[in-house]
Amino acid sequence: ERYWGSRMKVLIYNMAGVPVRTLEESTGDANPGIGTAYWDGKNNSGDMVASGLYYYVVDTGGKKFRGNITLIK
């Protein structure tokens, strides 16, 4: 099913559950029209985060999805 189109917010967390980054259309990091988001490996302060496992939650307004990311520098 296709859930993109209206809005999309992606929250990235470290494995301890601490929020690391928020990706949104307003910042240019997410494109709900085609269902993509780009994370450059930086936190909300602009600093690179450590290599490791992270997880993300995609909120499309009606549905939420969760997945894992492995970041290797």
C-alpha positions, 0 to 999 in steps of 0.5 A: 500500500502507498501511504505517502502524499499528505504529510510525512515526519520521520523521527530517528532514535538511538537504541536507548530510545533518545530522539536524535533527529527529526526529518520533515518536509519543512526542513527539506529532509522528507518528501511526502509526495514520493515517500522518501526521507534523507538522513545525513547522519547528523543530530538535530544540532548538526553534529555527526552521531556515532556509528551504530544502530538506530531506529526510525518511526515514520508518521504519515498522519494516519499510519506509523511505521518503524524500522532500523538503520545501521550507521557506519562512518 
